[in-house]
Amino acid sequence: MPWIFRYFWFVGAAFMLVNVLIWRRRLAVIVAQGTATEREASLFLRWTTAFFVGGPLLMGIVGLMANWSSPFCAGFMQFTDIPHTLVSLITVSGWVALLWWIWRRGGAEFLARVAPALDQRSAYAKTYSPRVIRLIITTAVLISSVGVFFAQRTMPVLPEQTCRIAPPAG
């Protein structure tokens, strides 16, 4: 397998870090306009970094420790051993945290104000309804959660994948 598969999660984390840096610049405009406070933007960027960069880094570390040759070895929603359980818990924790923030902690209201600035075209004056934000994100989480079950059960394992768990060191 090409090296990119082994280090997929780290490459993904790097791309997401670039996105967070771009969002930081765009949120500065939102703060200057008074659409969001500096504290709101800073807190959002901190948690976004943890979610979009920290999650993949954790999964990459688990994959390296398990000696998996591909991210497909993670076996989402499998609780057969420690590495698979860790990946599943990281995934479910991310979904739960996101939905909690959107539904209970004002995340939908915040995103309704600032989401247009995070888009590729940065329409700073546009706003969304918090209801639409909740609907879109909840739908995305539901599709993702159902999708991983189907993908895991229907996706063939490639013969060149080495998905065995590495024996503990020492």
C-alpha positions in Angstrom: 0.0 0.0 0.0 1.3 3.5 -0.7 2.6 5.4 2.3 -0.2 8.0 2.0 -2.7 5.4 3.2 -0.7 4.7 6.3 -0.4 8.4 7.2 -3.8 9.4 5.8 -5.1 10.8 9.2 -2.0 13.0 9.6 -2.3 14.3 6.0 -6.0 15.0 6.8 -5.1 16.8 10.0 -2.6 19.0 8.1 -5.3 20.0 5.5 -7.7 20.8 8.3 -5.1 22.9 10.1 -4.8 25.0 6.9 -8.6 25.4 6.9 -8.6 26.5 10.5 -5.9 29.1 9.7 -8.0 30.4 6.8 -11.1 30.5 9.0 -9.1 32.5 11.6 -8.5 35.2 9.0 -12.1 35.2 7.9 -13.4 35.3 11.5 -11.3 38.3 12.1 -13.4 40.1 9.5 -16.6 38.9 11.3 -15.3 40.2 14.6 -14.4 43.5 13.1 -17.9 43.8 11.7 -19.4 43.0 15.1 -21.2 39.9 14.0 -19.2 37.8 16.6 -17.1 38.7 19.6 -13.4 38.0 19.8 -14.1 35.5 22.6 -16.7 33.6 20.5 -14.3 33.4 17.5 -11.4 32.3 19.7 -13.4 29.6 21.4 -14.8 28.4 18.1 -11.4 28.2 16.6 -10.0 26.3 19.6 -12.8 23.7 19.5 -12.7 23.5 15.8 -9.0 22.8 15.9 -9.6 20.1 18.5 -12.4 18.5 16.5 -10.9 18.7 12.9 -7.2 18.4 13.8 -7.1 16.6 17.1 -9.5 13.9 16.1 -7.6 12.8 13.0 -4.3 13.0 14.9 -5.7 10.7 17.6 -6.9 8.3 14.9 -3.5 8.4 13.1 -1.8 7.6 16.4 -4.1 4.6 17.0 -3.5 3.5 13.4 0.3 3.7 13.7 0.2 1.9 17.1 -1.9 -0.9 15.6 0.4 -1.0 12.5 -2.5 -0.6 10.1 -1.6 0.0 6.4 -4.7 1.9 5.6 -7.4 4.1 7.3 -9.9 1.5 6.2 -8.5 -0.9 8.8 -10.0 1.3 11.5 -13.3 -0.6 11.1 -15.5 2.2 12.3 -18.1 1.1 14.9 -16.2 -2.1 15.7 -15.5 -2.9 19.3 -13.5 -6.1 18.7 -10.2 -4.9 20.3 -8.6 -1.8 21.8 -7.6 0.0 18.6 -11.0 -0.5 16.9 -12.8 0.5 20.1 -10.6 3.7 20.4 -11.4 4.8 16.8 -15.1 4.1 17.3 -15.1 6.1 20.6 -13.3 9.0 19.0 -15.8 9.0 16.2 -18.9 8.7 18.4 -17.5 11.3 20.9 -17.1 13.8 18.0 -20.6 13.3 16.8 -22.1 13.6 20.3 -20.0 16.7 21.1 -21.0 18.4 17.8 -24.7 17.7 18.3 -24.5 18.8 21.9 -23.0 22.1 20.8 -25.4 22.6 18.0 -28.6 21.8 20.0 -27.7 22.8 23.6 -24.8 25.2 23.7 -25.7 27.9 21.1 -23.6 26.4 18.3 -26.4 26.7 15.7 -27.0 30.4 16.6 -23.3 31.1 16.3 -22.9 29.3 13.0 -26.0 31.0 11.7 -24.2 34.3 12.1 -20.7 33.3 10.9 -21.1 30.3 8.5 -21.2 32.4 5.4 -17.8 33.8 6.2 -16.4 30.2 6.4 -17.7 29.3 2.9 -15.4 29.4 -0.1 -16.8 32.6 -1.4 -17.0 34.4 2.0 -20.4 36.1 1.8 -19.9 38.1 5.0 -23.3 39.8 5.0 -25.3 36.6 4.5 -26.9 34.8 7.5 -28.6 31.4 7.9 -31.4 30.3 10.2 -30.3 28.4 13.3 -33.0 25.9 12.4 -31.4 25.3 9.0 -28.0 24.9 10.6 -29.4 22.3 13.1 -31.1 20.4 10.3 -28.0 20.3 8.0 -25.6 19.2 10.8 -27.9 16.7 12.3 -28.6 15.2 8.9 -24.9 15.0 8.1 -24.2 13.2 11.4 -27.1 10.8 10.9 -25.9 10.0 7.3 -22.4 9.6 8.5 -23.4 7.3 11.3 -25.6 5.1 9.1 -23.0 5.3 6.3 -20.2 3.8 8.4 -22.3 0.8 9.3 -23.1 0.1 5.6 -19.6 0.8 4.4 -18.0 -1.4 7.0 -20.2 -4.3 6.1 -20.1 -4.0 2.3 -16.6 -2.8 1.6 -14.3 -5.5 0.4 -10.9 -5.9 2.2 -8.1 -5.4 -0.3 -5.5 -8.3 -0.2 -2.6 -5.9 0.2 -4.1 -4.3 3.3 -2.5 -5.3 6.5 -5.1 -4.7 9.1 -3.8 -7.0 11.8 -3.2 -5.5 15.2 0.5 -5.1 16.0 1.6 -7.1 19.1 2.4 -4.9 22.1 5.9 -3.6 22.2 8.2 -5.1 24.8 
